[in-house]
Amino acid sequence: MAECHPVGFQWVMEAKARGATLIHIDPRLTRTGALADLHVPIRAGTDIALLGGLINYVLSNGLEFREYVVNYTNAATIINEEFKDTEDLDGLFSGWRDDTSSYSSDSWQYEGVRVASAAGKRQQGAKQAREAVEQRAYQRHATERGHEHGSHGAALEDLHKLRRDETLEHPRCVFQLLKRHYRRYTPEMVARICGIPEALFGQLARAVTENSNRNRTTAWAYAVGWTQHTVGVQYIRAASVLQLLLGNIGRPGGGILALRGHASIQGSTDIPTLYNLLPGYLPMPHPDSHGSLDEYVADDSAETGYWGNMRAYAVSLLKAYWGDAATADNDFCFDYLPRITGDHSTYQTVQAQLDGTCKGYFLNGQNPAVGSANARAQRLGMANLDWLVVRDFALIESATWWKDGPEIESGELRTEEIATEVFFLPAAAHTEKDGSFTNTQRMLQWHQKAVEPPGDARSDLWFWYHLGRRIRAKLAGSTNERDRPILDLNWHYSTSGPNSEPSAEEVLQEINGRRGDGSCLSTYEELTDDGSTACGCWIYCGSYAGGVNQTARRKPHTEQNWVAHEWGWAWPANRRLLYNRASADPQGRPWSERKAYVWWDAEKKKWTGHDVPDFQPTKPPDYRPPEGAKRQDALSGVDPFIMQADGKGWLYVPAGLSDGPLPTHYEPQESPVPNLLYGQQQNPARQLSRRRDVDPYQPSGDDRGSQVFPYVLTTYRLTEHHTAGGMSRWLPYLSELQPEMFCEVSPELAAAVGLDHLGWATIVTARSAIEARVLVTDRMVPVRVHDRIVHQVGLPYHWGRNGITTGDSANDLTHMSLDPDVHIQEVKALTCDIRPGRRPRGPDRRRLIAEYQQQAGLVAATGTAHRTTERHGEPA
């Protein structure tokens, strides 16, 4: 956090100055570790083993926050008797299907309750048609695929039939399943897998648990070190399980903080730039089962919890898109929405480029030629396009690969033979445009344009608005039905200045939402499903409440309370802490005066406190829903997790994930050691690329040839550079601070391989070979895992061929093996070889790679087995 998020880290240091304990878990001793009270070195790619060890420590020692766990989590819920755990099936869960290399989640579900689409809600003309639609939707839910879900808990049918044992003694309750699942994650096993000595693990476990009770809370902060893995989602899930057991969710000073690499990455997922979501985390509709708005809502909403209001969110979004053209008679233009036909994530797009089926590509502030996994595949894919549009501050590598990329040097590509037409359009910096940032704590903060963009540089808003305007002008007068979605769009924003810059505030007003009379909405509670409200993103509703830009507020902290509601605006409803009902006990009283946050005021009969309560404001703690209650009214007064259908924090996930209901340790796609816990080596549901010619995988564990790539490789960021370097490698001062690409190695590895400090090293994988200056440092700690010493090599990933400081790109070495839930690449843990000296030039580099592939015995099938254990579940 100190290295990559230094502005946010100042608050950590203020907390430390007030007595907080700071613990840093990382393969490297970074600037964060240097300032921490405790640094815990770990083998890259083994965090679930560590978190599982902490979970086992809590459960085996009775350290869970029992009253919180019983009332606020699904620990007491009974699970289907057909469920089988990884402990039963040697690393697989029940429902594994070899024919599809995926899970069916039927056996994972709650006993007596089907966790799937809400059956019986659709209004079809014939029973057969209704049953067919329901069955398609159910099958889609049962065989989990990450791209087929919104970002909300699955629907629960017949919630009143839910079985719970609040003594937590039933052998199939979630609490007992957790204890059984993690019982082998002992301190000894953590040491053998992660390389963390038992004594150091004990110090960490005591610190975390002793600081988690009625009076104290512990927070976890993570960044891409936890996400860029084939089990990235399950890393965060494991932290969630631990935090729920310790009562650290929904309470001040607790939670799990996702550190974001850009100022508005959170905003990019909210509105969103993700291919499988609509604004506010509504799922994209499907062509197979979403022929109408009713079917879409029935499939993806819930009968209980706040997602039961999905129809109001969806209709208001459709009204924001198409205004007067969207009416009840035409299903509010639901047919205008595109349908998702499968996985269209970035790495599938690259493979489509290589296949020749993706013909055009827009790059907006992205530099895949440096910043994406297997950058060589990215460049070869772009060489197969008809056209490419790059919008950026400078001529980044993704704009010039066709004339100076590594494949030009090696002779794999010839400039005169590349048919791609490349358009470079200069972009405005954030100081040259108005707009909002949404930061990691969901806070929107408005920034004013400081200066006009130079020359032809334009804002993103200017580009997309005027591109849309020109397309609409070309289609004007068209009678073709397929053009109606574009022609009927609300596409009318005021412009100003010599460049006709659209009004960013008008866009924010549209996102906030309006009533039929044009007045601004104040909260998502006002949204309706009858077409009388329009809202571009329901979770942002209230950001322009009262016709005032709430995101532009800057009241000093001395003039408001410590939660600081008048500094910017946080979604939803300006709440600064999600699920804060959990900060009070089941009776509505603060768990302690020290941690008081929101509480029930019995005299005023409402929730009050320091923050906006994340709960129905007048629902008392003793409220119990009558049978048949719907939406938020179906949740009791002790159900704080209001976006979940059962109102509980899920220790166990009965549906919605592609790779299991409980986080499980698997080795990375490429690992120097076998999995000590299970016969299943890797995440069986991980997503593999199909292009072995450009994305070969290496042997793992004790497989033949794995010794050719014996070292762990991990990538990371530096404070002085930013992501793929487009905002930093062109700046003299930053380039002077970090002037060359380098690799970090331990003195032990340097001695073993023959590397000289400040000399050159060549790092090799089955994808490519790069060179880097050698930084021999004690910050890289060899770890003892299994029965051997494992060395780790650290590489910053900022460098490329353009700019003031240039160098080889770390992502030339990485592969496209992905997390199955969110399709993120595994670049934080893979294997490599390292040797002294500079890499070969020209065609000789590819010859060196071919030699390594031959030595390792690589074939097309290497590393592609989904199931590696002989014991497996029965096909669903």
Summary of the structure (lengths in Angstrom):
residues: 876
radius of gyration: 27.0
end to end distance: 43.6
largest distance: 80.2
contacts: 3051
relative contact order: 0.14
helix: 33%
strand: 16%
